């Protein structure tokens, strides 16, 4: 009995010191390190994104991001040429992402983010922002920058709402135009303080012990261990915070269809390496968000982008990459024409509201071939 009591006492002491250690770590990191000078990095993964990468880089550099790390994965377009032309720019780096995409790693995207959070901390960045190439951090005031927006929010993790743009009626439009229409997404994208030690991480956010989370306007954002990336909307479904993440998941119909073939890097999920199975169809019928940018601000923004693209001779790379995107549309139709019946529910979901005649015809032929009409 004495031995049992002794063991219980030792165990209680271990629990106490473990909790005390976490409290001490939280105090020093979340209250002292957080006050250091802002230095913000973006981390992204690019897979055959050459058509969109130059604009995406120029967009974020124009808004004051200090560094951008692009992990290139399984790419056969002209991304390498873009990388070579930007070799002299010390704010942009291209890294080998293929080493993370192997069967032994279940979620390579998350693995890269874990690696980069640690690396960015060692490099003395104050925040790291994980974005996809179709996601554009955007302030409503185009003359402002990321530093100003983070300085105005006292939080360890600043969570920005998604606005899924849905008024791109032509192919290869610029990200920002005078009028933007869209719908709010049900996830956030987050600028994470590098002092944060996360217990869990996903492409949208991190979960960390006692971390303080806020939205872009400084309001509190409540998270839980089992739900730290989604956001619920009430009456503010059309309200947009001072800054947000413009999500170009739809683009034009031609681009939407082509980009369905990019695939999601998740192991052990059927057809996830072939199709973007997380798409629920083309644009919703109604836009709940309408934004208008001030004319002078938009002109200055466009001028900054053009200077960057011309300086590094990237306009030609965009034009070179466009046929690659168009070819993906043809490849999707070929896939539909030869696909097994098991893909029926996936096609039904991802091709919902697509009206392109060649895609519709291929889908109808698929259903007829498998007696699904």
Secondary structure by P-SEA (a helix, b strand, c coil): caaaaaaaaaaaaaaaaaaaaaaaaaaaaccccccccbbbbbbbccccccccaaaaaaaaaaacccbbbbbbcccccaaaaaaaaacccccbbbbbcccccccccccaaaaaaaaaaaaaaaacccbbbbbccccccccccccccaaaaaaaccccbbbbbbbbccccccccccccccbbbbbbccbbbbbccccccccccccccccccbbbbbcccccbbbbccccccbbbbcccccccccccccccccccaaaaaaacccccccccccccccccccccccccccccbbbbccaaaaaaaaaaaaaaaaaacaaaaaaaaaaaaaaaaaaaaaaaacccccaaaaaaaaacccccaaaaaaaaaaaaaaccc
